[in-house]
Amino acid sequence: MATRTDSATTGTLTIGDQWNAITIIAHSQTHPLKAICELTENAIDAGARSVRIIRRRRGGEAYLEFEDDGRGVAADAAGRPDFERIATHLCDSMKRRLVAEDRRGVHGEFGIGLLSFWSLGEELRMTSAGSDGRASELRLVRGRREYEIRPVAGLLEASGTRVIVGPLLEATRNLVTGEKIARYLSAELRDRIRSSGVDLRVIDRLVRGPRASAGGSSARGEIVVTPREFDGERLEIPRRYPTPLGDVQVEVYVRSEGASGGGGISLCKDGTRVLPRIAELLSFQESPWTDGRLEGIVDFEPLALAPGTRNGVVADAALEVLVAAATRIAPDIEQALAERDEAETERASRQILKQVHKAFVTALAELPAEEYLYFDIPKPAAPRGDADEAETGGPSTLFAADPGPLATVRIAPRQPRRGPGGEVRLTAVARDEAGVAVGGEATLHWRLVAGTAWLTADGSACRVRSDAAGLATVEVVARQGEIEVADTVEVKFVTGDDAAGDRRSRGLPSYRLAAEPGRPWRSRYETAGNEIVINSAHRDFVASRSSPARHRRYIGKLYAKEVVLSNFPHESPAEALERFVELTLRTDDSL
């Protein structure tokens, strides 16, 4: 009724068209698996210890049957199941009138759950027995306002309630297979199944033979629905966070590599999932709730469900309390995740270092020792048959191409260094324009161009020695007839820190992580510690963590970069890139 005054009109909201309102409510529940969950929860609310969901065929059509051993439908004054109240009191559930003690563990409160069958099938038939054991049935038809209550011949085989929905809609028939139902309920009712101890089974009569399910074990088409278990590593955080309205229960796991599904931290109400990802709520669209590596649950019983879809929560005082609690939960998750990541990174780094060392030892053993001298890797002695190849720079074959005219000569290594009193062995190879070694067709002459040192030359090899620190510039001249070409290198004889660095460089370095956010460098080599420092805050390092294999290859490429830069610091960019390709080609398969 409206009250009119000169200044304002007040009144009470009413439903103008009840059937239109009912239709809107029924159509708001569009998820067929959610409808199955709704009917299953009704059985658990009624105290059922056993629930069977049967998918079968009747008269050529597919049907779903729900059987439970709960209390059944509440009786009327005459002792018969009060189906009339159910049909005429939509949005006014009897469960709301239960005392607090009886309300514990009961989820229904809106009186609209039965309407969810509109998303499943053409009609719903609910059967329950009265106090005398005689059964009655409520029949509802999708899209029709009328209901029908009638007696059913015979007695029910067991106490509780039986609900039959069908024929199933063509649009949902293939969406509600036994396997999909079991998988959905194992996640949606995870803690309700666990806390209630209900024996929940899905029996699929429309499939041939047994079929495994993510929701539990199966035999001959029967799937035992077990609570979904997270297979990742659980973070060490408190399981309960107190609030003025009750405890928030939290379980968070780091997902295992290769885990199926999309992950995410779910929002639950007393064991029933109401949001697959809590990050769907505006207040939780930030780290750690959006971290794709995490999965688990946040359960808060006082939350109010969205009545129509029952997917989501009402923005009320309970949600505000949960958001406030999240400010305490989030730092604990982030700290536990950081500690776990640090420990995992340390373990992974040790393992990756072993794999990288193994890959580079193999790769460098295949490459010329005189060119990759800085990180000294022991090389096996070459077989006798390889001696000619080592001298000529190519394989010895019966049909080797004849070399062309002399074009270049090159000394290796390019940046040799030793301490005073040490000796450096240099080698030179003369080649034609195609890179074929000209061998004995060219003569090689070594000489000291600058500095103080002793040279001992023997054809393509030359040994350089000096007792004092300093630089010695050595030249080799190759002659073939009238053609003459030359090459030079600087041999460094160093002392002090440089000499110590040279000794430490004998062997591949280790690596360590150092986070410098916003800095462009990826890695650098530190001579003093013989280690490669990797910027763990660089965006490429972070991106590489998406999979262990990708991360391992990223570390390997940084390693290759530092090996090349250390061995060829004065080469042109083009030559350094050629060396990088040469090295990564031989390590990628091992990483």
Backbone torsions as a table, in degrees:
resi	resn	phi	psi	omega
1	MET	NA	140.8	178.7
2	ALA	-103.5	143.8	177.6
3	THR	-113.9	122.2	-177.9
4	ARG	-100.9	136.6	173.1
5	THR	-131.7	174.1	179.3
6	ASP	-67.0	-25.1	-174.3
7	SER	-104.1	-30.2	-174.2
8	ALA	-156.8	163.2	175.3
9	THR	-122.8	128.5	177.8
10	THR	-119.8	159.2	-179.4
11	GLY	-172.3	-172.6	-178.4
12	THR	-119.6	134.2	178.5
13	LEU	-67.5	139.7	177.5
14	THR	-137.2	162.7	175.8
15	ILE	-84.4	122.0	-179.8
16	GLY	-77.5	-34.5	-178.8
17	ASP	-138.1	101.7	-174.5
18	GLN	-63.3	-43.1	-178.8
19	TRP	-64.8	-37.0	176.7
20	ASN	-64.3	-38.8	178.1
21	ALA	-64.8	-42.1	178.6
22	ILE	-62.5	-41.7	179.4
23	THR	-62.5	-42.7	179.1
24	ILE	-61.6	-44.0	-179.7
25	ILE	-63.4	-44.3	-178.7
26	ALA	-63.6	-41.1	-178.4
27	HIS	-76.1	-13.9	178.3
28	SER	-74.0	-17.1	179.1
29	GLN	-100.4	89.8	-170.5
30	THR	-102.7	-5.6	-174.8
31	HIS	-93.7	109.0	-176.6
32	PRO	-62.1	-36.6	178.2
33	LEU	-68.9	-32.8	175.4
34	LYS	-65.5	-35.7	177.1
35	ALA	-64.0	-41.3	177.3
36	ILE	-62.8	-41.0	177.6
37	CYS	-61.7	-40.8	180.0
38	GLU	-60.9	-45.9	-179.6
39	LEU	-68.3	-34.1	177.4
40	THR	-67.9	-40.8	179.3
41	GLU	-66.1	-32.8	175.6
42	ASN	-58.3	-40.2	179.3
43	ALA	-66.9	-41.6	179.5
44	ILE	-66.8	-38.9	176.7
45	ASP	-60.4	-29.9	-179.5
46	ALA	-84.9	10.3	175.5
47	GLY	81.5	18.8	-178.3
48	ALA	-64.2	138.3	172.9
49	ARG	-98.9	-16.6	-179.8
50	SER	-139.3	129.1	177.2
51	VAL	-130.7	130.5	177.2
52	ARG	-120.1	127.6	174.8
53	ILE	-111.6	115.4	-172.2
54	ILE	-114.5	127.3	175.8
55	ARG	-105.6	115.5	-175.2
56	ARG	-142.7	174.0	179.9
57	ARG	-112.8	135.1	176.6
58	ARG	-133.3	122.5	178.4
59	GLY	56.6	34.3	179.5
60	GLY	82.0	1.1	179.8
61	GLU	-114.7	152.8	179.9
62	ALA	-88.5	137.3	179.9
63	TYR	-132.9	158.4	170.1
64	LEU	-118.5	134.2	177.3
65	GLU	-121.5	139.4	178.0
66	PHE	-119.7	121.2	178.6
67	GLU	-123.5	132.0	178.1
68	ASP	-141.0	164.3	-179.8
69	ASP	-111.9	32.4	-179.5
70	GLY	-78.6	-161.7	-175.3
71	ARG	-73.2	-13.2	-178.0
72	GLY	79.5	-174.0	179.9
73	VAL	-77.1	134.7	179.6
74	ALA	-56.0	141.5	-175.4
75	ALA	-85.2	154.4	174.0
76	ASP	-89.2	-169.2	-176.4
77	ALA	-63.6	-27.0	-178.6
78	ALA	-88.7	0.1	178.5
79	GLY	87.5	4.8	178.5
80	ARG	-94.4	155.2	176.7
81	PRO	-55.6	128.2	-174.5
82	ASP	-83.0	66.1	178.9
83	PHE	-67.7	-29.1	-176.9
84	GLU	-64.3	-39.5	178.4
85	ARG	-64.6	-39.4	179.0
86	ILE	-60.0	-43.1	-175.7
87	ALA	-75.8	-23.8	-174.0
88	THR	-111.0	3.1	-179.9
89	HIS	-126.9	47.2	173.4
90	LEU	-60.2	143.7	-177.2
91	CYS	67.7	17.6	179.2
92	ASP	-143.6	70.7	-175.1
93	SER	-70.3	139.7	175.3
94	MET	-63.9	-24.0	-177.8
95	LYS	-63.8	-24.4	-179.6
96	ARG	-70.7	-18.8	-177.9
97	ARG	-93.4	1.5	178.1
98	LEU	-69.7	148.6	176.0
99	VAL	-70.0	163.1	-173.2
100	ALA	-55.3	-40.0	-177.8
101	GLU	-64.7	-40.9	-179.7
102	ASP	-76.8	-20.7	-179.1
103	ARG	-75.7	-18.7	-176.0
104	ARG	-62.0	124.0	179.5
105	GLY	85.4	-2.0	179.0
106	VAL	-99.1	130.5	-174.5
107	HIS	-104.2	-30.7	-176.9
108	GLY	-64.4	140.9	179.5
109	GLU	-156.5	-7.7	-173.1
110	PHE	-103.8	-20.6	179.5
111	GLY	71.5	25.9	-179.7
112	ILE	-125.5	5.3	-174.6
113	GLY	-59.6	-38.1	-178.0
114	LEU	-63.5	-29.2	-178.9
115	LEU	-64.4	-15.8	-179.8
116	SER	-64.8	-15.8	-179.7
117	PHE	-64.1	-18.5	178.3
118	TRP	-58.2	-27.9	179.5
119	SER	-84.9	-3.1	-177.2
120	LEU	-110.1	-55.1	-172.1
121	GLY	-148.2	-176.3	-174.3
122	GLU	-79.0	-31.9	179.6
123	GLU	-149.7	161.6	177.8
124	LEU	-125.1	133.7	174.4
125	ARG	-125.7	120.8	-178.7
126	MET	-113.6	127.9	-177.9
127	THR	-120.1	133.9	177.0
128	SER	-150.9	157.0	-177.3
129	ALA	-100.9	150.2	175.8
130	GLY	-86.6	-170.8	-177.9
131	SER	-66.2	-22.6	178.9
132	ASP	-91.1	2.6	178.8
133	GLY	87.7	-7.5	-179.8
134	ARG	-80.6	140.1	-173.5
135	ALA	-95.4	146.1	172.7
136	SER	-127.6	162.6	-176.4
137	GLU	-134.2	136.8	172.1
138	LEU	-103.9	129.9	-179.6
139	ARG	-121.1	124.1	175.8
140	LEU	-120.7	142.7	-179.6
141	VAL	-117.5	133.1	-179.8
142	ARG	-57.3	127.5	177.0
143	GLY	81.9	1.8	180.0
144	ARG	-116.2	144.9	-175.7
145	ARG	-82.2	-27.3	-174.9
146	GLU	-75.8	150.3	172.0
147	TYR	-126.0	163.2	-178.5
148	GLU	-137.6	132.2	175.0
149	ILE	-121.0	129.3	-176.7
150	ARG	-148.4	153.6	176.6
151	PRO	-72.5	153.3	178.4
152	VAL	-117.1	131.1	-177.9
153	ALA	-64.1	141.6	176.4
154	GLY	85.1	-179.1	-179.7
155	LEU	-109.3	151.4	175.1
156	LEU	-67.1	144.0	179.6
157	GLU	-67.9	-25.0	179.7
158	ALA	-148.1	165.2	176.3
159	SER	-70.5	172.7	177.5
160	GLY	104.1	-148.7	-173.3
161	THR	-135.6	146.9	173.0
162	ARG	-123.5	129.3	178.1
163	VAL	-123.0	130.6	177.4
164	ILE	-120.3	127.0	178.7
165	VAL	-119.9	126.9	177.9
166	GLY	162.2	175.3	-6.0
167	PRO	-60.1	145.3	-180.0
168	LEU	-65.7	145.2	179.0
169	LEU	-64.9	146.0	179.8
170	GLU	-60.1	-35.5	-176.9
171	ALA	-69.8	-22.4	-175.7
172	THR	-114.7	-4.4	-174.1
173	ARG	-56.4	-43.3	-177.6
174	ASN	-86.5	-5.1	180.0
175	LEU	-89.3	-14.2	-173.9
176	VAL	-118.4	49.3	173.2
177	THR	-71.4	161.9	-179.3
178	GLY	-57.5	-41.0	-178.8
179	GLU	-65.3	-43.5	-179.3
180	LYS	-68.0	-38.0	178.3
181	ILE	-62.5	-46.7	-178.4
182	ALA	-62.9	-43.4	-179.2
183	ARG	-63.5	-41.8	-178.1
184	TYR	-66.7	-46.8	-177.7
185	LEU	-67.3	-31.8	-179.8
186	SER	-64.3	-30.4	178.1
187	ALA	-90.2	-43.9	-174.7
188	GLU	-67.7	-38.3	-176.9
189	LEU	-111.9	30.4	-172.6
190	ARG	-48.6	-59.0	-174.9
191	ASP	-84.3	-20.8	175.3
192	ARG	-68.6	-39.1	176.6
193	ILE	-63.4	-43.5	-177.5
194	ARG	-67.2	-46.6	-175.0
195	SER	-73.6	-34.9	-178.3
196	SER	-83.1	-21.9	-178.0
197	GLY	71.1	15.6	-177.6
198	VAL	-65.6	141.2	174.2
199	ASP	-91.4	100.8	-174.3
200	LEU	-107.5	124.2	-178.3
201	ARG	-133.6	144.9	175.0
202	VAL	-114.0	124.3	-177.9
203	ILE	-115.6	112.6	-176.0
204	ASP	-103.9	104.6	179.1
205	ARG	-85.9	-0.3	-177.8
206	LEU	-99.8	2.3	176.9
207	VAL	-114.7	154.5	179.9
208	ARG	-97.8	125.0	174.9
209	GLY	75.3	175.0	-179.2
210	PRO	-71.2	152.0	175.3
211	ARG	-142.8	127.6	-179.6
212	ALA	-68.5	154.2	-179.3
213	SER	-139.8	146.5	175.1
214	ALA	-67.3	-17.6	-177.3
215	GLY	-89.0	-3.5	179.6
216	GLY	159.2	-167.0	179.6
217	SER	-89.6	160.7	-178.0
218	SER	-142.6	152.5	174.7
219	ALA	-154.8	125.5	177.0
220	ARG	51.9	47.2	176.1
221	GLY	81.1	1.3	-179.6
222	GLU	-106.8	124.1	-176.9
223	ILE	-114.5	122.1	174.2
224	VAL	-83.4	117.9	-177.4
225	VAL	-83.5	117.2	178.9
226	THR	-112.2	151.6	-179.8
227	PRO	-58.0	137.5	179.3
228	ARG	-62.5	132.5	176.9
229	GLU	-109.4	136.9	176.9
230	PHE	-82.0	130.8	-174.9
231	ASP	-97.3	7.0	179.1
232	GLY	-86.9	-167.5	179.8
233	GLU	-95.1	123.4	-177.0
234	ARG	-74.4	133.9	176.8
235	LEU	-77.2	140.9	-178.0
236	GLU	-83.0	86.5	175.2
237	ILE	-131.9	163.3	178.0
238	PRO	-59.4	145.4	178.1
239	ARG	-80.9	-22.2	-177.4
240	ARG	-133.9	138.8	175.6
241	TYR	-123.8	114.3	-176.6
242	PRO	-69.6	145.2	174.2
243	THR	-139.4	167.9	177.7
244	PRO	-61.0	-21.0	-178.5
245	LEU	-102.5	1.6	-177.2
246	GLY	129.8	175.5	-176.7
247	ASP	-80.1	143.9	167.8
248	VAL	-95.2	123.3	178.9
249	GLN	-95.0	134.0	-173.7
250	VAL	-133.8	132.7	169.0
251	GLU	-136.4	123.2	-179.4
252	VAL	-130.7	133.8	-178.0
253	TYR	-126.8	150.0	170.2
254	VAL	-90.2	122.7	-173.9
255	ARG	-63.0	143.2	176.4
256	SER	-72.5	153.0	177.4
257	GLU	-62.5	132.3	178.4
258	GLY	78.7	9.5	179.9
259	ALA	-63.0	141.7	-179.9
260	SER	-80.0	165.5	179.8
261	GLY	81.2	173.6	-175.2
262	GLY	-91.9	-3.7	-179.9
263	GLY	69.5	-158.4	-179.5
264	GLY	103.7	152.6	177.7
265	ILE	-93.4	119.9	-176.0
266	SER	-86.2	154.3	173.5
267	LEU	-104.4	128.9	-176.8
268	CYS	-126.7	157.7	173.5
269	LYS	-125.0	108.4	178.1
270	ASP	51.1	45.8	174.7
271	GLY	92.9	-9.3	179.5
272	THR	-108.0	129.3	-178.9
273	ARG	-72.6	129.8	178.3
274	VAL	-113.0	-17.9	173.2
275	LEU	-144.4	127.6	178.3
276	PRO	-60.4	-31.1	179.7
277	ARG	-137.9	121.7	-179.5
278	ILE	-64.2	-21.3	179.7
279	ALA	-66.8	-9.1	174.5
280	GLU	-67.7	-22.2	176.5
281	LEU	-80.0	137.9	-175.7
282	LEU	-55.9	-38.9	-176.5
283	SER	-70.5	-11.0	-177.4
284	PHE	-116.0	16.9	-179.9
285	GLN	-87.9	58.3	178.5
286	GLU	-158.2	168.0	178.9
287	SER	-66.8	142.8	6.9
288	PRO	-92.5	0.6	-173.3
289	TRP	-66.4	-24.6	-179.6
290	THR	-95.0	1.1	-177.3
291	ASP	-69.6	115.5	-177.1
292	GLY	-66.8	-12.9	178.9
293	ARG	-78.3	-13.6	-172.0
294	LEU	-103.3	151.7	170.2
295	GLU	-148.1	162.7	-179.3
296	GLY	150.3	-156.6	-177.6
297	ILE	-140.2	150.4	164.7
298	VAL	-123.8	117.5	-173.6
299	ASP	-117.1	124.5	179.9
300	PHE	-137.9	106.7	-172.5
301	GLU	-61.9	-36.2	-177.1
302	PRO	-68.5	-8.7	-178.9
303	LEU	-57.2	145.5	175.7
304	ALA	-101.9	126.7	-177.8
305	LEU	-76.5	151.5	172.0
306	ALA	-67.2	118.7	-169.9
307	PRO	-61.0	-42.6	-173.0
308	GLY	-67.6	-59.5	-174.8
309	THR	-91.5	-18.9	-172.7
310	ARG	54.2	25.6	177.4
311	ASN	-123.2	96.7	-173.5
312	GLY	119.7	175.3	-175.6
313	VAL	-129.6	159.4	178.3
314	VAL	-81.4	136.5	178.2
315	ALA	-77.6	87.5	-177.9
316	ASP	-131.3	-164.7	-176.9
317	ALA	-63.0	-34.9	-179.8
318	ALA	-64.4	-40.0	178.2
319	LEU	-66.5	-38.0	177.7
320	GLU	-61.6	-39.2	178.3
321	VAL	-65.7	-40.1	178.6
322	LEU	-64.2	-42.8	179.4
323	VAL	-61.6	-40.7	178.3
324	ALA	-64.5	-40.1	178.9
325	ALA	-65.4	-31.8	-178.8
326	ALA	-62.3	-26.8	178.7
327	THR	-68.4	-19.4	174.1
328	ARG	-93.4	-31.1	-176.8
329	ILE	-75.1	-43.5	-174.7
330	ALA	-57.4	-47.2	179.1
331	PRO	-61.3	-34.8	178.5
332	ASP	-65.8	-41.1	178.3
333	ILE	-63.7	-46.0	-177.3
334	GLU	-65.5	-38.9	178.6
335	GLN	-66.7	-45.1	179.5
336	ALA	-64.0	-37.7	179.1
337	LEU	-67.2	-40.7	179.2
338	ALA	-63.9	-43.3	178.9
339	GLU	-64.7	-39.8	178.8
340	ARG	-66.6	-42.6	179.7
341	ASP	-63.8	-39.0	-179.9
342	GLU	-63.5	-45.7	179.1
343	ALA	-65.9	-41.2	179.9
344	GLU	-66.8	-39.1	178.8
345	THR	-64.1	-39.5	179.2
346	GLU	-64.4	-44.6	178.4
347	ARG	-64.0	-45.1	-178.7
348	ALA	-64.8	-37.9	-179.3
349	SER	-62.6	-41.4	179.0
350	ARG	-63.3	-42.0	-179.8
351	GLN	-68.8	-43.2	-179.8
352	ILE	-63.6	-40.5	-179.5
353	LEU	-60.1	-40.7	177.5
354	LYS	-61.7	-44.0	-178.6
355	GLN	-67.8	-39.3	179.5
356	VAL	-66.0	-45.3	178.6
357	HIS	-58.4	-45.3	-179.3
358	LYS	-61.5	-43.7	-179.2
359	ALA	-64.3	-40.5	-176.3
360	PHE	-78.4	-31.6	174.0
361	VAL	-61.1	-44.5	178.5
362	THR	-64.2	-44.1	-177.7
363	ALA	-66.2	-46.5	-177.7
364	LEU	-69.8	-25.7	176.2
365	ALA	-67.9	-23.0	179.6
366	GLU	-87.4	-13.8	-175.1
367	LEU	-101.2	160.1	-177.8
368	PRO	-59.4	122.9	-177.4
369	ALA	-62.5	-32.5	-177.4
370	GLU	-73.5	-13.5	179.1
371	GLU	-97.0	-34.9	177.4
372	TYR	-106.4	74.9	-173.4
373	LEU	-97.9	-24.7	-169.7
374	TYR	-62.7	-46.4	172.7
375	PHE	-98.4	99.8	-169.4
376	ASP	-75.4	112.6	-179.6
377	ILE	-111.0	124.0	177.6
378	PRO	-59.1	135.6	-178.9
379	LYS	-118.2	138.1	177.7
380	PRO	-66.8	150.6	178.6
381	ALA	-63.7	137.4	-178.6
382	ALA	-72.5	140.7	175.3
383	PRO	-59.2	156.1	-177.8
384	ARG	-55.6	-36.0	-177.5
385	GLY	-68.6	-14.2	-178.5
386	ASP	-93.6	-0.4	-175.4
387	ALA	-63.0	-43.6	-179.7
388	ASP	-63.0	-39.2	-179.5
389	GLU	-63.7	-40.9	-180.0
390	ALA	-63.5	-36.5	-177.4
391	GLU	-76.1	-36.7	-174.4
392	THR	-92.4	-15.1	179.8
393	GLY	83.4	12.7	178.0
394	GLY	-160.8	169.6	-177.7
395	PRO	-69.1	149.2	177.3
396	SER	-94.8	116.5	-178.6
397	THR	-131.3	163.5	179.8
398	LEU	-67.2	-27.4	-174.9
399	PHE	-118.2	39.8	179.2
400	ALA	-63.3	141.7	-179.8
401	ALA	-69.7	141.1	176.1
402	ASP	-68.7	132.5	-179.7
403	PRO	-69.1	152.9	176.5
404	GLY	-89.0	-166.8	-179.8
405	PRO	-62.8	151.2	178.0
406	LEU	-57.1	133.9	-179.9
407	ALA	-127.9	-39.5	-177.0
408	THR	-145.2	161.3	168.8
409	VAL	-139.7	143.6	-175.1
410	ARG	-140.5	135.7	178.8
411	ILE	-96.7	143.0	174.1
412	ALA	-136.8	145.2	-0.5
413	PRO	-75.8	166.1	-175.5
414	ARG	-83.1	-30.2	-177.7
415	GLN	-128.9	61.9	-177.8
416	PRO	-71.7	147.6	175.2
417	ARG	-155.7	145.5	179.9
418	ARG	-148.4	165.6	173.2
419	GLY	-79.9	161.7	177.1
420	PRO	-54.4	137.2	-176.2
421	GLY	89.4	-10.2	178.4
422	GLY	-85.4	170.5	-177.8
423	GLU	-130.2	137.9	179.2
424	VAL	-113.7	134.1	176.2
425	ARG	-102.2	122.1	177.2
426	LEU	-108.2	146.6	173.5
427	THR	-129.2	153.2	179.1
428	ALA	-133.4	141.2	177.7
429	VAL	-127.2	126.0	176.3
430	ALA	-95.3	136.6	-175.6
431	ARG	-135.4	162.6	173.8
432	ASP	-89.8	-174.6	-176.7
433	GLU	-63.3	-26.5	180.0
434	ALA	-85.8	-0.2	-179.8
435	GLY	86.9	6.4	178.5
436	VAL	-81.6	131.5	179.8
437	ALA	-65.6	132.5	-178.8
438	VAL	-84.6	-11.9	173.8
439	GLY	60.4	-133.1	-175.4
440	GLY	-72.7	-2.1	179.3
441	GLU	-76.6	-8.8	177.7
442	ALA	-125.5	146.0	176.9
443	THR	-103.2	145.1	-177.8
444	LEU	-116.8	133.9	-179.3
445	HIS	-127.7	122.9	-177.8
446	TRP	-101.7	147.4	174.2
447	ARG	-157.4	156.0	177.4
448	LEU	-88.6	119.3	-177.5
449	VAL	-88.5	-39.5	-178.7
450	ALA	-151.9	156.6	178.6
451	GLY	90.3	-179.1	-178.9
452	THR	-118.1	120.2	179.6
453	ALA	-168.4	165.6	175.4
454	TRP	-108.7	133.3	179.3
455	LEU	-111.1	134.4	172.3
456	THR	-124.5	105.8	-174.3
457	ALA	-102.6	145.2	177.2
458	ASP	-148.7	84.1	179.9
459	GLY	65.9	-116.5	-176.4
460	SER	-81.7	-4.1	-178.3
461	ALA	-116.8	151.2	178.9
462	CYS	-147.6	134.2	177.3
463	ARG	-107.8	133.0	-176.2
464	VAL	-119.8	129.8	-178.4
465	ARG	-137.3	143.7	177.0
466	SER	-148.9	140.0	178.6
467	ASP	-90.0	-10.2	-178.1
468	ALA	-118.4	154.9	176.8
469	ALA	-71.3	147.8	178.7
470	GLY	150.9	-171.6	-179.2
471	LEU	-111.0	141.3	174.2
472	ALA	-128.1	119.9	179.5
473	THR	-95.0	120.8	-176.1
474	VAL	-113.5	137.4	-179.8
475	GLU	-122.6	144.4	170.2
476	VAL	-122.6	136.2	178.5
477	VAL	-117.1	126.3	177.1
478	ALA	-105.7	133.0	-179.1
479	ARG	-126.9	139.0	173.4
480	GLN	-142.1	101.1	-174.5
481	GLY	62.1	-123.4	179.6
482	GLU	-86.3	-5.9	-176.8
483	ILE	-88.3	135.0	179.5
484	GLU	-141.4	126.9	177.2
485	VAL	-132.3	158.0	-176.3
486	ALA	-142.1	162.1	176.2
487	ASP	-150.5	150.4	179.6
488	THR	-134.7	155.0	171.1
489	VAL	-140.2	157.9	174.8
490	GLU	-103.8	123.5	176.4
491	VAL	-97.4	124.0	-177.9
492	LYS	-100.6	126.5	171.5
493	PHE	-108.9	107.1	-168.5
494	VAL	-117.5	158.3	179.9
495	THR	-128.7	179.4	172.4
496	GLY	63.6	-137.5	-176.1
497	ASP	-60.9	-37.3	-179.7
498	ASP	-63.1	-41.8	179.7
499	ALA	-66.6	-39.7	178.0
500	ALA	-62.3	-41.4	177.8
501	GLY	-60.7	-37.7	179.6
502	ASP	-65.0	-39.7	-179.9
503	ARG	-67.8	-38.8	-179.3
504	ARG	-70.3	-20.8	-177.8
505	SER	-75.7	-6.7	179.5
506	ARG	-77.0	98.7	-174.5
507	GLY	120.0	149.8	-178.1
508	LEU	-67.9	145.4	-178.2
509	PRO	-78.1	165.0	168.6
510	SER	-89.0	-177.7	173.8
511	TYR	-140.3	155.3	175.8
512	ARG	-139.3	159.4	-178.7
513	LEU	-99.1	142.0	175.0
514	ALA	-142.0	118.9	-176.9
515	ALA	-86.1	119.5	173.9
516	GLU	-132.0	82.8	-177.4
517	PRO	-57.8	140.8	176.7
518	GLY	81.9	-9.2	179.6
519	ARG	-87.8	141.5	-173.9
520	PRO	-79.5	-16.1	-174.0
521	TRP	-73.4	142.9	178.9
522	ARG	-97.4	-41.1	-179.0
523	SER	-157.8	162.0	173.9
524	ARG	-153.4	153.8	179.4
525	TYR	-101.5	130.5	177.9
526	GLU	-109.9	113.3	-175.0
527	THR	-63.5	-41.8	-173.3
528	ALA	-57.1	-40.9	-179.1
529	GLY	-101.5	0.8	-175.3
530	ASN	47.3	55.3	179.6
531	GLU	-143.8	152.0	176.7
532	ILE	-96.9	126.6	178.8
533	VAL	-98.2	126.2	-176.5
534	ILE	-114.3	131.2	179.9
535	ASN	-77.7	101.9	-176.8
536	SER	-75.8	-7.1	177.4
537	ALA	-96.8	-4.7	179.1
538	HIS	-65.5	142.8	-176.4
539	ARG	-60.2	-31.6	179.4
540	ASP	-71.4	-36.0	176.0
541	PHE	-64.1	-45.3	179.8
542	VAL	-61.7	-44.1	-180.0
543	ALA	-64.0	-33.2	-178.2
544	SER	-68.5	-18.6	-177.4
545	ARG	-74.6	0.5	-178.9
546	SER	-63.7	-25.0	175.6
547	SER	-153.1	148.0	180.0
548	PRO	-58.2	-40.5	-178.5
549	ALA	-64.3	-43.4	179.5
550	ARG	-64.9	-39.7	179.5
551	HIS	-65.2	-41.8	179.6
552	ARG	-62.4	-42.5	179.8
553	ARG	-67.4	-35.2	177.9
554	TYR	-63.4	-46.6	177.3
555	ILE	-59.9	-41.1	179.3
556	GLY	-61.5	-38.3	179.9
557	LYS	-70.4	-38.4	175.2
558	LEU	-64.3	-38.7	177.5
559	TYR	-61.2	-46.1	179.7
560	ALA	-61.8	-39.8	179.1
561	LYS	-59.5	-45.7	-177.7
562	GLU	-70.1	-35.9	176.9
563	VAL	-62.1	-43.7	-179.4
564	VAL	-66.4	-46.8	-178.2
565	LEU	-64.8	-33.2	179.8
566	SER	-73.7	-35.2	-178.7
567	ASN	-84.4	-27.6	-175.7
568	PHE	-132.9	60.3	-174.3
569	PRO	-69.1	-22.3	-175.4
570	HIS	-110.3	12.5	177.5
571	GLU	-78.2	162.7	177.4
572	SER	-70.2	158.0	177.3
573	PRO	-54.1	-39.9	-179.7
574	ALA	-62.8	-43.2	-179.4
575	GLU	-67.6	-39.7	178.7
576	ALA	-62.9	-40.1	177.9
577	LEU	-65.9	-37.3	176.6
578	GLU	-60.9	-42.4	178.7
579	ARG	-65.5	-38.3	178.7
580	PHE	-61.7	-46.1	177.8
581	VAL	-62.1	-41.8	179.7
582	GLU	-57.7	-41.7	-176.2
583	LEU	-78.0	-46.0	-178.6
584	THR	-66.3	-30.7	177.0
585	LEU	-58.5	-34.5	-175.3
586	ARG	-92.6	-4.5	-179.4
587	THR	-115.8	-22.5	-174.7
588	ASP	-57.4	-43.4	-177.3
589	ASP	-63.4	-30.5	-179.3
590	SER	-83.0	-12.1	-177.9
591	LEU	-109.0	NA	NA
